[in-house]
Amino acid sequence: MTHVHPSDGAAAVVHGEILAEERVDALLEAVPARDRETRPDALARAERQRRRWATQIVVADELARRACTERGLEPSAQAAPHVLAVDEADVADLGSIVAVVLAYSPAARTLLAQLADEQDLPEAAVRDYYDRNRDRFLTQDALRRGVDPFGGAAPADFLPYADVREGIAHGLRQAAGRRAFFAWLDRARAGVVYAVGHEHPGDPSHPDHEHRH
């Protein structure tokens, strides 16, 4: 991986433009460390990794801002960095960095919403989901009676397709939007050059690297 020299005052170069290290510092100051290391060497390593983690968040925010500008989207104003509340389910579904990016960046949330809206969702896909996941659409009465959705259930034991269609379509569109967001972020990050000390936490070119979600 190519790097820029930290004396440039840059955390990264994003498609040819400097991303100031100050933006990473601001996020680090606002979000307290959760590591409980006490040994000096372990604490130093944790802080190095925290800086790399914060850089990924700020870079993704910058990329999302630019993408919104290109698309004519207007995200809400960016608040000052603050302690982020991230749902554990989102971390499991999205990975820790993307989950935090979406919690932190109005631009990223705006872009994700736009990508979800752009997804073409054929009616056949919605109906197929309903037909293949019958256990999710049992009525409350059928659930109380312990009805087996895949054997012995009557049509009346299921919520009508018309009643649940919009919910299914929304969920499928959101899932497709997230996949499109992942693909966009992977492409956009290809044009980023990181300063030494700001590499991705999982980049094997630095000795502290680790890969986790």
N, C-alpha and C positions, 0 to 999 in steps of 0.2 A: 504494500500500500504506500502511496506517495504522501509525504507530509510537508507542511510548511513550518518555518522556524517560529517558535513561540515568541521571540523578540518582536515579531511583526505585530503583536497585540491581537492576534487572530486566534479564535478557537478553530476556525475552518475557513476554507474558501469555497463558497457555494456558487457554482457555475460562473467562476471568475470574479466574484465579489467577496470582499472580506466580511466574515461574520465575527463581530467583536467579542473578545473574551469576556467583556463586561456583562454581556447578556447571560453567559453561563454563570458568572459570579453572582449575579442577582438571583438566579434561580437557586443556587446553592445556599445563599444566605437565607432565603425564604423557606426552604424545605430542610428541616433539621435532619441530621444523620440518624439512621435507625440502628446502625451497627453498635454493638456493645463491646467491641474489642478494647482491651486495656494494654496489651503489649505494644510497645512503640512501633515495631515493625509491622504488626498486623493492622494497627490503626492507620499507619501511613499507606499501606496497601489499600485498605478500605476507602480512604479518602481519594486516592488516585482513581479507583474504580468509580467512585461517586461522581467525580468530575467528568469522566468519560460517559457515564450514564446521562448526566445533565446535558452534556453536549449533544447527545443524540436527540433529546427532547427539543432543545432549542433549534437544532438544524431542521428537524421535521416541521416545527412550527414555521420557520422561515420558508421552507419549501411550500408549505400549505398556503402561506400568505401570498406567495408569488403565483401559485396555481389559481387562487381565488381572483387575483388581479387579472390574470390572463383570461379567465372565464367570465369576468364582469360580475363576480359575486362580492357581496359586502358583508363580511362577518361582523359580529358585534365587537365593540372596542375591547382590546386586550387589557384586562385588569392587571394590577401589579402582581408579580409572582406570589403565590400563597400556598399554604399547606394543602395538598391535594387529597381529596377523598376518592379513592379508586375502589370500585367494587371488585371483590375477589373473583366473581364469576367472569368479569370482563378480562381480568388478568389471565384466567384459564383459557378464555376463548380467543383473546387477541395477542397474548404475550405482554410482558410487563411494560416494555417501552411503548408500544402502540397504545396500550390502555392509558398510560400516563399522558401521552401526547394528546389523546382525545379529551382527557380531563383538563389539561392545561391550556390547550390552544383552541380559541374560537374559530380560527381559520380552518383547522383540521376538522372540527365538527361540521362546519359549513360545507367543506369539500365532501366529506363523507355523505352528508345528506343529499348533496347534488348527485353524487355518484349513484346513490341508492335510487333516486328518482329516475335516473337515466336507464336503469336496468329494464330490459325487455322481458316481461314475464308472461309467457303463453298461458292461456287458460288451462291447457292440458297439463301443465306442470303443477298448477294449483290443485287440480282435481286428482292428479296422480299422488300428490302428498296426502290428500285426504284419504284416498283409497288404501295407501300403503301403511298408514299410521292410525288405524281404526281405534287402537287402544287409547289414543289421546282425545277421542271424541265421544266417549261414552257419556250418557246422561248421568246426572247425580243419582237417580233412582237405580240405574244399572250398576253403578259403582257400589252403592249400598248393598245390592243383592249379590255382588261378587260375580257378575256376568263375565264370561270369557269372551273377549271381543273377537277372537279368532276361531271360536267354535261354539255353536249353540246360541249366539246372540241373534235377536230379532231386529229388523230395521228400526223399530221404535226405540231400541236401546241406544241408538246413536243420535247425536245432535245433527240436525239437517245440514246438508252441505251449504245451503244458502245462508244459514245463520253463522257459519264459521269461515266462510270463504274470505272475507276481508281480512280477518286476523291471520289466516294462513298466508295470503298474498303479501301482507305487510312483513311477516317474519321472513319469508323467502326473499323478498326484495331487500330487506336489511342485510341478510346473509350475503347476497350477491354484491351488495354495495361494499360490504367489508372486504370481500375478495378483491373487488376492483380497487379499493383503497390500498390494500397490501401491494397489489401489482404496481399501482402508481408510485407508491413510496419506494419500492425497490428500484424502479426506473429512475426516479428523481435523485435518489442518493448516489447513483452511479456518477453524477457530476460533482460530487463533493470531495474535497481534499482536506484532510484533518491535520491540525497542528500536533506536534509531538505532545503527548500527555492528554490528548483529546480524542484518541482513537475509539472505535467501537469497543465496548468491554470484552467482546468475544474475539477481537482481532488477534490472531496468533502471532503477529509481528511484535507484540510487546509482552514482556515477561509475566505480567499480572493477569493475562487474558483469562476470561471465563465465559462460558456460554450457558445461559439459563433463560427461562421464560417465566 
